[in-house]
Each structure stands twice: as structure tokens, then as C-alpha cells.
Amino acid sequence: MAYERVAVTEAAKKVIDEIRNNNGDLIFHQSGGCCDGSQPMCFAKGDFKLGSSDVRVGIIHGCPFYMERKQFEYWKHTHLTIDITKGRGSSFSLEIPMGLRFLVRSRLFTDEEKKDLSPVSEAVTEEV
């Protein structure tokens, strides 16, 4: 079984559930530095235009998680855990009006995990 590249905390799952109840299906995109630095951003499905350079890194709590390919090259040896914290970011992510923001906690993959990582897929081949 392949090791997942991205995970989500229980606290973040609760916020995702609340956002999904109000907005329907969701996607996440790891920001590449605009606005609030490099933060995971949550959008209603169809409200964010993925580009030909985006890849799907994984799925968190039923939501596809994307990142720009060049950024992924820097992060490909890193396991990401999406968490939530109090505080208002300056992005268009759907949790911002709640006085919350998603954040990434990261660690390097172990040698064992590196042997069997889940694959990434091209975003343009998916319907979002």
C-alpha cells in the first residue's frame, strides 16, 4: 500500500465538514507564495481554475489537494499534514471568514515511506 503524501488533522476535518455543508464539494490548492505566503487554500469545486502546471498530490477528507508542479518539486520529499489554527489569513480561502486559516505541518519522508509513495496526477486530466 502506497504512503499518502498529504494528511489532515481531526480539527481540520471538522472545519472542512462545516465548509462543505455550506459550499458543496471542495478542492484544496497549496498556495505558491501569493497573499499569505505558502498556505493551503480551500475553494468550492469550480471556483478555482487549475492550470496545466498543477498536479494532484492527494486527497484529504474527500477533497482533492493540488499544488503547482515546480513547487511540488521542492516538496516531493515532504509529508504534508493540513491543520487549522485561529487567525485570519489574507487569502480567498473559504475558512477565512470563520476567523480560521489552514496551515501545513511538514516532515521529511522516512526511507521506508520513500520506497512506496502514492503517485501524483496531472490536474488537467481531472474534472474539477
FENSULJO-V978296 format. One record per residue. N is the residue number from 0. RES is the residue in one letter. SS is DSSP state (a for helix, b for strand, c for the rest). Layout:
# FENSULJO-V978296
n=N res=RES ss=SS
n=N res=RES ss=SS
This chain:
# FENSULJO-V978296
n=0 res=M ss=c
n=1 res=A ss=c
n=2 res=Y ss=b
n=3 res=E ss=c
n=4 res=R ss=c
n=5 res=V ss=b
n=6 res=A ss=b
n=7 res=V ss=b
n=8 res=T ss=c
n=9 res=E ss=a
n=10 res=A ss=a
n=11 res=A ss=a
n=12 res=K ss=a
n=13 res=K ss=a
n=14 res=V ss=a
n=15 res=I ss=a
n=16 res=D ss=a
n=17 res=E ss=a
n=18 res=I ss=a
n=19 res=R ss=a
n=20 res=N ss=a
n=21 res=N ss=a
n=22 res=N ss=a
n=23 res=G ss=c
n=24 res=D ss=c
n=25 res=L ss=b
n=26 res=I ss=b
n=27 res=F ss=b
n=28 res=H ss=b
n=29 res=Q ss=b
n=30 res=S ss=c
n=31 res=G ss=c
n=32 res=G ss=b
n=33 res=C ss=c
n=34 res=C ss=c
n=35 res=D ss=c
n=36 res=G ss=b
n=37 res=S ss=c
n=38 res=Q ss=c
n=39 res=P ss=b
n=40 res=M ss=b
n=41 res=C ss=b
n=42 res=F ss=b
n=43 res=A ss=b
n=44 res=K ss=c
n=45 res=G ss=c
n=46 res=D ss=c
n=47 res=F ss=c
n=48 res=K ss=c
n=49 res=L ss=c
n=50 res=G ss=c
n=51 res=S ss=c
n=52 res=S ss=c
n=53 res=D ss=b
n=54 res=V ss=b
n=55 res=R ss=b
n=56 res=V ss=b
n=57 res=G ss=b
n=58 res=I ss=b
n=59 res=I ss=b
n=60 res=H ss=c
n=61 res=G ss=c
n=62 res=C ss=b
n=63 res=P ss=b
n=64 res=F ss=b
n=65 res=Y ss=b
n=66 res=M ss=b
n=67 res=E ss=b
n=68 res=R ss=a
n=69 res=K ss=a
n=70 res=Q ss=a
n=71 res=F ss=a
n=72 res=E ss=a
n=73 res=Y ss=a
n=74 res=W ss=a
n=75 res=K ss=c
n=76 res=H ss=c
n=77 res=T ss=b
n=78 res=H ss=b
n=79 res=L ss=b
n=80 res=T ss=b
n=81 res=I ss=b
n=82 res=D ss=b
n=83 res=I ss=b
n=84 res=T ss=b
n=85 res=K ss=b
n=86 res=G ss=c
n=87 res=R ss=c
n=88 res=G ss=c
n=89 res=S ss=c
n=90 res=S ss=c
n=91 res=F ss=c
n=92 res=S ss=c
n=93 res=L ss=c
n=94 res=E ss=c
n=95 res=I ss=a
n=96 res=P ss=a
n=97 res=M ss=a
n=98 res=G ss=c
n=99 res=L ss=b
n=100 res=R ss=b
n=101 res=F ss=b
n=102 res=L ss=b
n=103 res=V ss=b
n=104 res=R ss=b
n=105 res=S ss=b
n=106 res=R ss=b
n=107 res=L ss=b
n=108 res=F ss=c
n=109 res=T ss=c
n=110 res=D ss=a
n=111 res=E ss=a
n=112 res=E ss=a
n=113 res=K ss=a
n=114 res=K ss=c
n=115 res=D ss=c
n=116 res=L ss=b
n=117 res=S ss=c
n=118 res=P ss=c
n=119 res=V ss=c
n=120 res=S ss=b
n=121 res=E ss=b
n=122 res=A ss=a
n=123 res=V ss=a
n=124 res=T ss=a
n=125 res=E ss=c
n=126 res=E ss=c
n=127 res=V ss=c
